[in-house]
Amino acid sequence: MVLAMEAIKRKLWNRLLGEDSWIDRYGTFRDRERFGLIGRPNYLYGMLRAADCAKYFGKSRVTAIEFGVASGAGLLNMADLAQLIQAETGVEFRIIGFDTGHGLPSFQGYRDHPEIWNPGDFAMEDREALSRKLEGRAEIIWGDIAETVDAFTAAINPEAPVGFVSIDVDIYSATKSALRCLTGRPGQYLPAVSMYFDDVGFFFANEWCGELAAIAEFNIEHKMRKIGSDRSLPGHRPKKADNWYSAMYVCHILDHRARQETVNRSELTIEAHADFMRTRFLF
Ligand SMILES: C[S@@+](CC[C@H](N)C(=O)[O-])C[C@H]1O[C@@H](n2cnc3c(N)ncnc32)[C@H](O)[C@@H]1O
């Protein structure tokens, strides 16, 4: 009886206010994530993937990186999301931002999209204010990524492997440098690293310029590390199309031990395997 009343209430609510509104009011954290109801769904999706994968591979900490911080809106969002995801999964985040602090650096030709951006665009407005708002929840590595990324990569702690990377540096040359963060030792990463590329979906974007050119070259240059589009989207998600889906990629760490050897577990039937995947959020 109670269940039937609940079903009628939900049906009426959905008809009058829409299903999003019902989920927003009564849904679980996972429901609200799947419906895209929590701010920056692209960051939430990538970071939740990182936390779920970390858990599956026995890690309690994971690293998320934002290349291109500007005034810090994205990094602050990451810090807030990390708290929500930790409450859901128990996985703790280390969050790192990279930025020059004074906007886009000098350009190196047509691949940096000079028709769209200019050196100096997106300069950081107030470092002190951002640092106060972050309250120690994220670190920022200042300077040109070309000069800072290698020391960072060498020091990634395998106990907090990289699980999510957002590339929001706009231009080819900076993306090329940023992707060097994926060239460390296999154990410094989750076997698959969720990635968001902010600048792959505008009219001038193409595989010979910008972030797309840097991805294409990375794949040619690295036999056992490959960046491809995230093929799990939209998958089982209720919204079959959303702008950010095509900006999500995965860096496959093919030389990671977990991608070289089978998992030690008993055999599963088809149904049990589907359950195994579903309960670990691996679809
Ligand atoms: C579009 S803004 C980032 C916006 C930010 N992710 C957000 O969501 O609020 C791009 C940033 O990339 C940074 N950037 C571009 N090239 C860089 C480089 N080579 N080294 C460091 N930072 C760079 C610029 O300083 C700029 O702040």
The ligand as an SDF file (V2000), in Angstrom:
LIG
                    3D

 27 29  0  0  0  0  0  0  0  0999 V2000
   40.7110   28.5720  -19.5860 C   0  0  0  0  0  0  0  0  0  0  0  0
   41.8270   28.8580  -18.3110 S   0  0  0  0  0  0  0  0  0  0  0  0
   41.4510   27.6060  -17.1060 C   0  0  0  0  0  0  0  0  0  0  0  0
   40.0840   27.7230  -16.4820 C   0  0  0  0  0  0  0  0  0  0  0  0
   39.8690   26.8300  -15.2750 C   0  0  0  0  0  0  0  0  0  0  0  0
   40.1690   25.4320  -15.5400 N   0  0  0  0  0  0  0  0  0  0  0  0
   38.4360   26.9010  -14.7760 C   0  0  0  0  0  0  0  0  0  0  0  0
   37.6480   25.9780  -15.0440 O   0  0  0  0  0  0  0  0  0  0  0  0
   38.0790   27.8540  -14.0760 O   0  0  0  0  0  0  0  0  0  0  0  0
   43.3630   28.3210  -18.9940 C   0  0  0  0  0  0  0  0  0  0  0  0
   44.5420   28.4560  -18.0530 C   0  0  0  0  0  0  0  0  0  0  0  0
   45.6300   27.6810  -18.5570 O   0  0  0  0  0  0  0  0  0  0  0  0
   46.8370   28.2560  -18.0990 C   0  0  0  0  0  0  0  0  0  0  0  0
   47.9510   27.8120  -18.9470 N   0  0  0  0  0  0  0  0  0  0  0  0
   47.9820   27.7350  -20.3010 C   0  0  0  0  0  0  0  0  0  0  0  0
   49.1910   27.3220  -20.7250 N   0  0  0  0  0  0  0  0  0  0  0  0
   49.9390   27.0970  -19.6200 C   0  0  0  0  0  0  0  0  0  0  0  0
   51.2640   26.6430  -19.4050 C   0  0  0  0  0  0  0  0  0  0  0  0
   52.0940   26.3360  -20.4260 N   0  0  0  0  0  0  0  0  0  0  0  0
   51.7020   26.5390  -18.1390 N   0  0  0  0  0  0  0  0  0  0  0  0
   50.8730   26.8340  -17.0890 C   0  0  0  0  0  0  0  0  0  0  0  0
   49.6090   27.2690  -17.2250 N   0  0  0  0  0  0  0  0  0  0  0  0
   49.1520   27.4040  -18.4770 C   0  0  0  0  0  0  0  0  0  0  0  0
   46.5810   29.7460  -18.2010 C   0  0  0  0  0  0  0  0  0  0  0  0
   47.3750   30.4640  -17.2850 O   0  0  0  0  0  0  0  0  0  0  0  0
   45.0800   29.8620  -17.9040 C   0  0  0  0  0  0  0  0  0  0  0  0
   44.8770   30.3000  -16.5900 O   0  0  0  0  0  0  0  0  0  0  0  0
  1  2  1  0
  2  3  1  0
  2 10  1  0
  3  4  1  0
  4  5  1  0
  5  6  1  0
  5  7  1  0
  7  8  2  0
  7  9  1  0
 10 11  1  0
 11 12  1  0
 11 26  1  0
 12 13  1  0
 13 14  1  0
 13 24  1  0
 14 15  1  0
 14 23  1  0
 15 16  2  0
 16 17  1  0
 17 18  1  0
 17 23  2  0
 18 19  1  0
 18 20  2  0
 20 21  1  0
 21 22  2  0
 22 23  1  0
 24 25  1  0
 24 26  1  0
 26 27  1  0
M  CHG  2   2   1   9  -1
M  END
$$$$
